Amino acid sequence: MGTAAKIMVVDDEKQICQNVEKILSKNDYEVIRATSAKEALEKMAKDSFSLLISDIVMPEMNGLEFLKLVKKEWPLTKAVMMTAYASTDTAVKAIRLGALDYLSKPFTPDELRSTVELALSGDLTEAATTEKEREIIDVDIPFDRDDVAKYTGEDFVDRLGPSDMPVVEAAPETLENYCALGDMVCDIFKKLGATCKGGNKTGECPQLKAKKRKAAKAKKFDGEKLIGIDSPFNYEETVSITGPEYVLNMQHEGVAFMPYEELKQNVAQMMKKAPERQADVIEIPKEMVPAGVLVVDDEVAVNNNIRKILSKKGFSVEQAVTKTEALEKIEETAYALVLLDLRMPDVKDLELLKAIRDRRPETMVIIITGYASIETAVEASRLGAVDYLAKPFTPDEIRNATEKAFRLAA
């Protein structure tokens, strides 16, 4: 008889850990529990585990951060994520970070056992992702506000912090070593026996006063040696007076800091007209020019709207409104990105996504759909989709997803 698989279960709710252990122990799995990512990491450093089952919303380190670290340190350890705050966004991120599956709480004992069996048997495989993609995935506060609010209420969501847990602020006066004069916890205040001698004399916090002086000194410059030009400005007019080097050194505020003597030398050099020479022209073969974006959606209005949004950002966008047209264009052209509608006439399930991945594995694919579900988000991510947008989406959402995909394709 073979050795029972060892499973690590991580959830900050002890009762859930105990329930999962009870369910899986009946199948002779050895289950080790942890109530935080930190505790789990300590145990994983001392022992090997066949499978990790982790919650997503946890204090200190959320489940996606934890998953990312586990797959980096223990790439052979299989993982399944579970959450009461299920969303297509976290589902896609979990799968692209290396999770085999994504369970929405509450789940039945049979659902849990079935998922564990599929994961351990090898019937579920990790999505093919790159280290670059996993680094780009944002694991901070990945939850959709409305989805979380359905379960927790608006007050809870309003207090969510970077670790996806509510931030509860203590009353300042209750904090140890709190100085009312500076409105902060102060080490100097502590060392002086809970008093501020300098501040009591002047009525102003010495530390804040020093910071103000330092900030004022940093902003000050010598007007006799340095010249500033206020923004907005005309590039050609500025160059005609100062020279191109000055403009290249300009800061965001439209001010360049350059010694006056150097500025005069630049102006003198500009007065000497350089001989004109023909520009070097490098011809790039047509096949080397990367194609842009293909939008595949049977709704012409959707295609047109996406094209308008992305064209304003300089993307080259083409369209396809049928399965046949989409396949023909993909066969002819290596697009950097395909924005693919999930439901189209004559398209069964995710067959069009599979066809794109088979024909053009280097092409990034983003699913756009008016029929979003956790199941299709998970399956599309397994098949290679790098993102999943539910309609209707905002112009910023489609632009951000497109720019992210192009960074991956670069």
C-alpha atoms as one frame of an Amber mdcrd trajectory, in Angstrom:
protein
   0.000   0.000   0.000   1.395   3.401  -0.966   1.993   6.278   1.425  -1.005
   8.563   1.946  -0.699  11.949   0.284   0.163  14.746   2.688  -2.021  17.836
   2.325  -1.528  21.306   3.804  -4.785  23.173   4.567  -4.522  26.913   5.240
  -7.393  29.072   6.483  -7.510  31.725   9.203 -10.840  30.219  10.338  -9.959
  27.185  12.475 -13.375  25.629  11.990 -12.902  25.478   8.210  -9.485  23.850
   8.630 -11.024  21.266  10.945 -13.906  20.577   8.550 -11.579  20.090   5.577
  -9.361  17.787   7.657 -12.367  15.755   8.762 -13.618  15.334   5.189 -10.241
  14.368   3.695  -9.140  12.126   6.571 -11.982   9.757   5.654 -10.123   9.184
   2.377  -6.925   8.382   4.307  -5.168  11.631   3.412  -2.752  13.020   5.980
  -3.855  16.600   6.638  -1.747  19.285   8.319  -3.462  22.547   9.313  -2.248
  26.148   9.460  -4.217  29.285  10.310  -1.942  31.727   8.456   0.365  31.810
   5.467   3.308  32.397   7.802   2.558  29.272   9.837   2.080  27.278   6.630
   5.408  28.440   5.197   7.205  27.420   8.384   5.703  23.931   8.199   6.345
  23.604   4.455  10.005  24.476   5.008  10.349  21.442   7.293   8.263  18.893
   5.385   7.070  18.132   1.853   3.430  18.220   0.795   1.682  16.775  -2.237
  -1.084  19.371  -2.214  -1.816  22.797  -0.781  -5.421  23.911  -0.173  -5.512
  27.578   0.783  -8.056  30.277   1.524  -7.621  33.597  -0.296  -8.778  36.240
   2.193  -6.367  35.953   5.122  -4.638  38.527   7.362  -0.995  39.604   6.858
  -0.510  37.675   3.600  -3.467  36.940   1.325  -3.843  33.638  -0.468  -2.698
  34.883  -3.873   0.521  36.310  -2.416   0.997  33.013  -0.597   0.332  30.964
  -3.755   2.816  33.038  -5.754   5.511  32.426  -3.137   4.758  28.703  -2.826
   4.944  28.117  -6.595   8.274  29.941  -6.661   9.822  28.038  -3.747   8.068
  24.658  -4.178   7.009  24.462  -7.850   6.155  20.750  -7.615   3.618  21.277
  -4.825   0.142  21.259  -6.331  -2.350  23.889  -5.190  -6.095  24.463  -4.970
  -7.560  27.792  -3.828 -10.848  28.282  -1.943 -12.751  31.441  -1.088 -16.099
  32.765   0.107 -15.521  35.886  -2.031 -15.469  34.205  -5.431 -14.963  36.415
  -8.491 -13.807  35.830 -12.059 -10.867  38.160 -11.350  -9.433  36.104  -8.485
 -10.255  32.868 -10.311  -8.171  33.903 -13.336  -5.302  35.140 -11.173  -5.254
  31.956  -9.089  -5.127  29.713 -12.155  -2.485  31.845 -13.919  -0.389  31.832
 -10.724  -0.337  28.034 -10.733  -3.447  26.801  -8.902  -5.058  23.681 -10.367
  -8.567  24.649  -9.325 -10.644  27.252  -7.519 -13.410  26.328  -5.082 -16.183
  28.697  -4.042 -17.295  28.410  -0.414 -19.450  26.792   0.710 -18.643  23.546
  -1.088 -19.878  20.025  -0.407 -17.653  17.197   0.898 -18.031  15.469  -2.479
 -16.921  18.597  -4.351 -13.832  18.856  -2.165 -12.942  15.155  -2.433 -13.461
  15.163  -6.210 -11.229  18.214  -6.695  -8.491  16.742  -4.489  -8.590  13.418
  -6.339  -8.361  15.118  -9.739  -5.493  17.298  -8.563  -3.451  14.456  -7.063
  -4.127  12.035  -9.950  -2.746  14.472 -12.525  -6.062  14.935 -14.329  -5.797
  18.661 -13.577  -2.717  20.367 -14.968  -1.276  23.812 -14.375  -1.861  26.554
 -16.921   1.173  27.192 -19.090   2.427  30.544 -17.835   5.762  32.300 -17.767
   7.701  33.701 -14.834   7.233  37.144 -16.396   3.440  36.799 -16.355   3.388
  35.615 -12.750   5.476  38.616 -11.733   3.100  41.032 -13.480  -0.074  39.641
 -11.852  -1.277  42.021  -9.166  -2.012  40.087  -5.977  -3.000  43.120  -3.853
  -6.709  43.687  -3.195  -7.770  41.670  -6.249 -11.388  41.459  -5.206 -14.288
  43.100  -6.911 -15.830  45.536  -4.440 -19.423  44.623  -5.304 -18.747  40.902
  -5.004 -17.226  41.298  -1.537 -19.961  43.715  -0.424 -22.633  41.092  -1.214
 -21.235  38.907   1.557 -19.809  41.434   4.014 -21.604  44.762   3.572 -20.328
  48.171   2.543 -18.788  48.971   5.946 -16.456  45.985   5.716 -15.391  46.836
   2.156 -14.684  50.441   3.133 -12.134  49.202   5.658 -10.281  46.825   3.308
  -6.541  47.420   3.350  -3.644  46.181   1.154  -3.758  42.720   2.751  -7.456
  42.314   1.802  -8.412  42.530   5.453 -10.298  45.320   7.238  -8.131  48.052
   8.651  -9.292  49.079  12.108  -7.732  52.311  13.269  -7.060  52.706  16.982
  -7.839  55.994  18.689  -4.549  57.971  18.614  -4.584  58.773  22.319  -4.640
  55.048  23.161  -1.377  54.318  21.346   1.815  53.926  23.381   4.224  56.909
  23.188   1.643  59.023  21.370   2.532  62.755  21.359  -0.476  65.028  20.949
   1.709  67.953  19.855   2.992  66.160  16.768  -0.094  63.934  16.460   2.099
  60.843  16.137   3.905  58.067  18.005   7.340  59.502  18.789  10.523  57.742
  19.997  11.982  61.033  21.287   8.783  61.600  23.285   9.345  58.136  24.806
  13.020  58.762  25.643  12.189  62.056  27.383   9.744  60.335  29.705   6.509
  61.014  27.825   7.153  64.709  27.449   8.392  67.086  24.731  10.481  69.848
  26.297  11.366  71.633  23.065   7.818  71.459  21.809   6.339  72.738  25.044
   8.476  75.876  24.779   7.659  76.720  21.163   4.233  75.137  20.904   5.377
  73.264  17.757   6.661  69.724  17.271  10.490  69.894  16.739  10.427  66.936
  14.327   7.714  68.425  12.109   9.519  71.789  12.187  12.767  70.148  11.037
  10.969  68.349   8.206   9.453  71.631   6.999  12.891  73.319   6.975  14.400
  70.413   5.061  11.587  70.445   2.479  11.890  74.218   2.002  15.663  73.946
   1.549  15.278  71.178  -1.036  12.909  73.314  -3.140  15.069  76.451  -3.007
  17.399  77.247  -5.907  19.685  80.133  -6.847  17.838  82.293  -9.376  21.073
  83.917 -10.575  22.615  80.613 -11.623  19.548  78.619 -12.641  16.769  79.404
 -15.063  13.255  77.972 -14.954  10.610  77.997 -17.661   7.047  77.435 -16.532
   4.919  74.700 -18.108   3.116  74.552 -20.506   5.624  75.653 -23.112   6.232
  75.397 -26.836   9.071  72.995 -27.589  10.420  74.806 -30.666  10.357  78.218
 -28.989  12.183  76.910 -25.923  14.822  75.106 -28.005  15.485  78.247 -30.070
  16.500  80.057 -26.877  18.048  77.360 -24.709  19.140  74.481 -26.934  17.819
  70.896 -26.954  19.891  69.786 -23.959  18.004  72.172 -21.714  14.626  70.845
 -22.794  15.778  67.248 -22.358  16.627  68.077 -18.744  13.253  69.601 -17.966
  11.293  68.113 -15.108   7.559  67.305 -15.089   6.803  70.765 -13.730   8.417
  72.349 -16.796  11.515  73.493 -14.908  15.058  72.541 -15.861  17.941  73.069
 -13.486  21.091  73.870 -15.433  24.066  76.151 -14.579  23.787  79.441 -16.439
  27.298  79.175 -17.939  26.435  75.809 -19.451  23.201  77.235 -20.796  25.095
  80.077 -22.553  27.447  77.559 -24.177  24.472  75.600 -25.506  22.973  78.752
 -27.005  26.301  79.591 -28.667  26.517  76.136 -30.185  22.987  76.429 -31.517
  23.978  79.618 -33.356  26.436  77.593 -35.433  24.159  75.910 -37.946  25.139
  72.308 -38.433  25.376  71.069 -42.040  22.284  69.228 -43.137  22.617  65.536
 -43.875  20.157  63.000 -45.172  18.512  60.888 -42.524  19.408  57.207 -42.382
  16.399  55.136 -43.424  16.203  51.542 -42.268  13.664  49.433 -44.077  11.974
  46.789 -41.934  10.725  43.711 -43.769   6.940  43.484 -43.676   6.960  40.120
 -41.968   8.974  41.571 -39.079   6.417  44.265 -38.283   4.319  43.000 -35.361
   0.567  43.015 -35.896  -1.664  44.614 -33.309  -5.017  43.578 -31.912  -7.788
  41.416 -33.345 -11.245  41.861 -31.786 -13.512  38.840 -32.305 -17.151  39.524
 -31.440 -20.349  38.922 -33.399 -21.690  42.274 -32.164 -20.372  44.906 -34.578
 -21.061  47.708 -32.083 -18.779  46.070 -29.514 -16.011  45.692 -32.094 -16.305
  49.321 -33.125 -16.268  50.607 -29.566 -13.174  48.605 -28.635 -11.431  49.723
 -31.832 -12.141  53.377 -31.029 -10.941  53.023 -27.437  -7.684  51.252 -28.326
  -6.942  53.292 -31.460  -6.743  56.412 -29.299  -3.834  54.745 -27.484  -2.033
  53.970 -30.719  -2.981  50.308 -31.070  -3.614  48.875 -34.535  -6.980  47.118
 -34.335  -8.693  44.709 -36.754 -12.090  43.029 -36.386 -13.815  39.712 -37.037
 -17.518  39.030 -36.532 -17.738  35.315 -37.355 -15.878  32.147 -36.453 -14.768
  31.642 -40.073 -13.514  35.207 -40.449 -11.639  34.991 -37.135  -9.871  31.743
 -38.076  -8.908  33.095 -41.509  -7.370  36.228 -40.034  -5.529  34.284 -37.322
  -4.180  31.914 -39.987  -2.901  34.832 -42.081  -1.573  37.131 -39.357   0.375
  36.728 -36.107  -1.506  39.157 -33.863   0.054  40.214 -30.578  -3.360  40.085
 -28.893  -6.829  38.685 -29.562  -9.842  40.003 -27.653 -12.264  37.087 -27.885
 -15.987  37.006 -27.141 -16.986  33.891 -25.228 -20.296  33.235 -27.022 -20.605
  33.414 -30.805 -22.756  31.648 -33.406 -21.401  28.231 -34.452 -18.802  28.300
 -31.661 -19.011  25.504 -29.097 -17.700  26.251 -25.617 -14.047  27.384 -25.810
 -13.189  25.823 -29.182 -12.179  29.158 -30.717  -9.786  29.855 -27.842  -8.283
  26.372 -28.297  -7.892  26.988 -32.033  -6.080  30.277 -31.453  -3.741  28.690
 -28.888  -3.014  25.793 -31.273  -2.341  27.979 -34.314  -0.693  30.947 -32.593
   0.621  29.891 -29.136   2.588  33.144 -28.877  -0.565  35.288 -29.223  -2.029
  36.700 -26.009  -5.789  36.138 -25.572  -8.226  38.081 -23.386 -11.779  36.784
 -22.992 -14.560  39.391 -23.182 -18.027  38.156 -22.278 -21.483  39.147 -21.215
 -21.937  35.693 -19.666 -19.187  35.683 -17.068 -18.918  32.747 -14.663 -16.288
  31.300 -12.334 -16.291  28.027 -14.301 -15.547  29.600 -17.694 -12.977  31.957
 -16.144 -11.110  28.994 -14.648 -11.285  26.915 -17.837 -10.282  29.806 -20.114
  -7.296  30.547 -17.869  -6.214  26.904 -17.988  -6.342  27.042 -21.786  -4.111
  30.114 -21.928  -6.278  33.238 -21.644  -4.270  35.852 -19.758  -7.296  37.883
 -18.675 -11.084  37.729 -18.509 -13.312  40.817 -18.742 -17.036  40.790 -18.027
 -19.228  43.060 -20.151 -19.950  45.844 -19.738 -16.406  47.050 -19.047 -15.042
  50.571 -18.907 -12.584  52.067 -21.438  -9.920  52.056 -18.715 -10.478  48.366
 -18.002 -10.049  47.353 -21.646  -7.038  49.661 -22.075  -5.335  48.388 -18.916
  -5.914  44.748 -19.846  -4.561  45.376 -23.361  -1.458  47.187 -22.125  -0.776
  44.384 -19.636  -1.045  41.775 -22.411   1.365  43.717 -24.617   3.891  43.854
 -21.774   3.693  40.063 -21.580   4.069  39.735 -25.341   7.150  41.991 -25.432
